[in-house]
Amino acid sequence: MRFTIYQESRQGGRPNNEDRIAHSYSRDALLMVVADGMGGHHYGEIAAQIAAQTLVSAFQREAQPTLADPFLFLQENVDHAHYAILDYAENHRLRDSPRTTLVACVVQDNIAYWVHAGDSRLYLIRKNRVIRQTRDHSQVRYMLDEGLISPEQAQNHPDRNKVYSCLGSRSLPEVEFSRPTPLESGDLLLLCTDGIWGATSNDALLTALRDANLMEAAPRFIRQLETESGPGGDNLSLVVARWEEDYEESGPSSVSTDTMGAREVNTILDDFGHRVRAKPDLSDEEIEAAIQEIHAAIAKFSSKK
């Protein structure tokens, strides 16, 4: 495999960053994950951490070097993440379970498979056109589909951030799967939270990522959005990859997995509390305790496979 990939999460104008992003790859498979947590006192971030870490941990175990069934992998581990979040809430006797949106994508054999719950999105961009885009599980998306409001009204609707499907809710999440989608050289896969897509338009997004140097275009794009969103802006998080299998113009920042071992996996995922400016009101001991509890919740449900 050959691809260029960039991920970044910014706090924006919020007091805490409850988003979680990750990517992991073996010699023959790539996983990308974006989660947007919801819940007070850092519990939203814990829900997002559990979701991202559950998928990454499973990928590290199972992608040797391919996944036996990418859709089954996504289905099982989204379920595991959901129940691990509920278990964490029960152990802490929380009145309201923390929740998180999720969008995750596996690429294997030049085919993309993705799943989402909530309003974190995936865009598949080909030749500077959005050819696939997930449909938000939100109140505003429903009203738009039913013709109850116009696209213009949807932009600033007071319920635009209300989702009806997420991991960690007391009811089972509505999880939507894509069709297996073949990729072409030069395709872009963008996974992002609503802090990104809510602050821009598809046209502006396409213009920003049109630059051939993704490692310059993507950080410039997210910095610009954070500045434009101002002090009241949301967390902004994205993972974006340009698929370059047999792509003649691949640059020096491209990842080539050809020399990786069959059981080798590379991963980028921050642990809970592992950010500058994050958790100023939690002690090191409290952060370490949260990390151990997250690991325990994930391990409990991963062992049920």
N, C-alpha and C positions, 0 to 999 in steps of 0.2 A: 504494500500500500504506500501511497505517497499523498501527503496533504499538508496544508498550512493551517494552523489552528491558533486562535487567540481567545483568551478568556479574561474577564475583569469584572469586578463588582465594586461599586462606589456607594458611599453612604448617602449622598445627596443632602437634602435638608432635614433628614430624619435624625432623631437622637440615637438611633441604633440601626445597624444593618441586619435585617432578618432574612436576606437572600442567601442562598447557597448555590454555588456553581462548581462543576467538576468535569474533567474528561479523563478517560483512561483508554489505553490502547495496547493490544497485543500485536503479534506479527501480522495477523489477518483479520482483526476486528477493532472497531473504534466505538466507544461509548461517550456520549455527551449528556449532561444533566443540568437543568436549571430548576430551582425551587424557590418559592417566595412564601416565607412564613408569615403566619397571622397569629397573634396572641401577645398578651402583655408580659412584662418582666422577663424578657429574653426567651420566653417559651416558644414564640414563633420561630425564632432562629433555631431552637432545639428541634422543632418539628421538621424544618427544612434540612437541618443537619442529618437527622435520622433518614429522611427520604434519600438525600444524595448519597450518604455513606452506605445505605443498604444496597443500592444498585452498584456502586463502585466495588464494595466488598465482594458481592456475588460475581461481578465481572472478573475480578482478580482470581477468584477460585475457578471459574468455569471457562473462561476464554483461553483455551490451551491447544492451539492458538485461536480456534473458532468456537462460537456458541452452537450447541446442537440445534437449537430452535430459537432464533432471536425474538419472535413474538411471545413464545412461552416464557422465555427469560424475563421479558418486560412484564408480562402479566403476573407471574409468580412474585417477582420482587417488588412491584408496586403494591401488591396485596400485603407482602411481609412488612413493608414500610408503614402502611396504613395501620396494621394491628400493633406494630411496635410503638407507634405514637400513642395509640389508645392505652397500651400497657404502661407507658411512661406516665400518662395522665392519671391512671388508676393508682399507680404506686405513689404518686405525689398527692393524691386525693384532691386533684384540681377540679373545681366546679365546672369549668368549661375546658374541654380538651383543646390543646394547641393544634393548629391546622396549617397546611401548606398546599399551595398549588404545585404542580409538577409538569415538566415537559422533559422527555428523555428520548434519545435517538441512538440506535445502533446502526453502524454501517459495516457490512460484511459481503464479500463477493461482489463489490460495486453496487450493492442494493441497500437502500436506506429503509429502516423500520422505525416508526416513532409512535409515542403514546403521550396523551396529555390529560390532565384533570385541572379544571380551573381556567384562569386567563393568562397564564404564561404561554408564550407562543413559539411555534416553529415556522420559519419561512424557508422555502426552497427557491432559490434565485438562479435562473438560467438565462444567460445572455442579457443581463440587466432587466429581467422581467420576473415578477413573483409568479411562479407557476403552481405552487402549493402553499397553503397557509392554514394553520389550525383555526378552528372556530371556537371562540371563547365559550366556556360554560358560565355565562353571566346573565344577569337579569336584563341588561341593556341589549346584549346580543339576541336574547329571546324576543324582546320587544321589537327589535329591528327586523328580525326574520318574519315576525307576524304582521309587519306593516303598521305597528302601533306608533312608531316614532320614525323620523327621518334620519339619515346619516348625519346631517348637521346637528339635530337634536341630541344624537347619541354622543357627540364629541364632549359635551359639557353636562350630561345628564347627572343628577345627584346620586343615582344608583349605579354609576358606571364601574365602581369598584366592588360591587356585591356579586359574589360567585355562588353558584348553587351546587358545585362539585369541587371537592378538595379532599386531600388525605387527612385523616385525623378527626373527621366529623363523626358524630354518633351514628349517622346513617351511612350506608355503603356509598362510596364515591362513584360517580358516573365517569368511567374511564374510556376514552375514545382512542382507537387504534387506526393507524394509517393502512393503506395498502402497501405491499412491497413495491418500492419505487426505485427503478434503476437510475443510477447517477451517470452523468456525462462529465468528461474532463472540463474543469473550470466552474462547475456548479458550486454555489455557496449554500451552506446550511447554517442558518442563524437561529439560535434558541435564545429567548430573552424574557425578562419579566415585564410587567405592565409599566414599570418605571421607564423602560426604553420606548416601547411602542406607543404608550400614551402621551409621550412628549414629542412625537414626530409623526410624519405621514409616510406612507409607502414610497411616494416619489422622493422625499427627502432621504429616506433610508437607502434607496437604490443609488441616489447620487453620492451619498457619503461612502458607500462600500464599493463604488465602481472602480476606485483606484486599484491598480494591479498589485500594489504593495499592501497586502492586508494587515501586516504587522504595524504599519503606520496609519492606515485608514481607520481601523477599528478603534484604537485608543483615542485618536483625534475626534472621532464621532461621539464616543461616550463622554469625553471631557466637554465637548460642545453642548451636549444635552444637559449635563449637570449644571453648567453655567446658565443656560437658558431657563432651566427649571427653577433656579433661584433658591432662596432659603426655605421655601415650602415644598420643595421637590421631593419625590419619592426616592427610595433606593433604586439604583440602576445596575442591572446585571445582564451580561451576555456571554455566550460561547458561540464563536463563529468559526467555521472551517471551510476552506476552499479545497474541493476534491481535485486531486491532481494525478490520478492514476493515468499513466501514459501521457501526461500533460507536458508538452515539450518546453513550455515557458516557465516551468517551476523554478522558484528562486532559491537563494541560499538559506532562507528560513524554513524551507519545506522539511517535513518529517518523512523519512523513508524508513519503513519497518523491515526491509528485506533482510537485514543482517541480524534481526532479533531472534533469540531462541524460541522454541515452540512453547515454553512455559513462562516466558518473560513478559511482564506487564509493566508499563509506565503509567503513573497516575499523578494528577495534580488536583488536590482537594485539601483545603484548609480545615483544620479541626476546630471545634467550638472554642471561641475566645482567642483564636490565633490571628488577631488583626490589630494593627496599631490603631489607637483611639477607641477600640471596642471594649465594652464591659468595664468602664471605669468604676462602677459601683459594686463590682464583684471582686472578692479577694482571689489570690492564686489558688487557695485551697478550694474555694467554691467552684472555680472554673475546672479544676482537676476532678472534683467530685462529679460535676456535670458530664465531663468527658467519659468518665468510667460508667456512669449510668446510661449514657447513649450507647456505648459499646455493648453493655449488657443487654439492653433492649433489642439491639440489632442481632446479637448472637442468639438470643432466645428464639427468634422467629426464623432466622436463617437455618437453624439446626433442624427445623421441621420439614425441610425439603426431602 
